[in-house]
Amino acid sequence: MPYDTGSRVRLTREVQVTAHGTAAGGGFSGALFLAEGLAGIVTGVTQGSAGAAQDHLAAFDQQLRGGQLPSFAAGLVDDLRQQVVRMSLHGTAAGARTTYKVQFANGFVLDGLEEDWLASL
């Protein structure tokens, strides 16, 4: 069920938080988890296609931005980049993907939550 901004929701599963304040899969995994059943309010909705692939590629490029590499290393990095693209595209749906930004009752804000990770209150 799609959720509008202002909808009251709860988590349907435990969600690992990344260093960028997003649900696992959009950054480096941290040690913080939000518990199943935690209630919150939808504060944003994002629709896009192949969002996971774009997120992984952006994270990869950000880590290597501005580096002056010798040709051999540049070739290796380009191969790694192509692997990131292939792995990110594997298993992603061809259609649009909707993710949600939710502010939880404990004050934590988490972005990138998939629709099936939430339930209406």
N, C-alpha and C positions, 0 to 999 in steps of 0.2 A: 504494500500500500504506500503510495507516495505521501510525503509529509510536507506541509507548508511551513513557512517561517512562523514561529509562535506556537507550533504544535507541541504538546507535552508528550514525551516519549520516555522509554526505559530501555536499557541495554538487554539484549536477549542472550548475551554471552560475555565472557571475560575478554577484554580488549587490551592488547599491549600498546603502550604509548611510545612514540619515537621521540628523538631529540628535537624534532621540529614541531611538536604538539599535534602530530597527526596520528591516525590509526596505523598500526603496523603495516608496512608495505610502502610507505612514503617517506622513508628516512632511516636513520640508524636506530635500531631497537634499543630502548632503554630498559631499566629495571622496574619501571612503574606499570601497573596494570589497573584498569578500572573494572570493578566487580560487576558481574551479571546482576541485573535488577536495579542498578543505579538510575535514578530519574533525572531528567533534564528537559530543556526547552530548545527546540530547533531554532538556531539563529542565522542559518544560511543554507542555501541549496546550490549545488554546483552540478551542471550537466555538461558532459563532454564525451568524446569518443576515445577509446583506448587510453584512458587517463593514466592507468598504471604504467604503460609503456612510456608515456611522456614524463611522468614523475621519475622513473628510473633513469631515463636518459638525461634529464636535467640534473639530477643528483650526480651522475657520473661526470658530466661536463663541468659542473661547479667544482668538483674536487680537482680537476686537471686544468682548469682555466689558467691562462697566463704562464704555463710552464714551457720553457724552451727545452725541447728534447732533441737529442741526436737522431738521425734518420732511423737507425735500428730501433730505438726506443719508441719513436713516433709510430713506426709500423706496428709494434706490439700493442701500443695504446689504441690504434685504430682497429686492430683485430678484437681487442677487448670491448671496444665501443660497439662493434657489430654484434658481438655475443650478447651484450646487454640488450640491444634492440631485439634480437631474435628471442631471447629468453623472456623479455617483457611482453612480446606479442603472443607468445605461446600461452594458450589458455585464456586470453582475453576475448570478450564478446565483440562481435563486429558492430553491434549497435551502440547506442548512446549509453553512458554510465552515469548514474545519479549518485552523488555523495552528499553527506550532510555535515554541517558544523553544529555541534550541540554544546550548550553551556549546562553543566551538571549542577545538582543541588549543592555539592561540596565546593563550587566555584571554579572547577576545572573546565576548560574549554578544549574540545577535541574536534579536529577537522578530518574529513576523509572517511567518515563512517558510511558503510554500505547500508542500503535499505533493509536487507535481511538481518542486520545486526540490531535493529530497533523494533520496538512494538509500541503501539499507542497506549496511553494511560487512560 
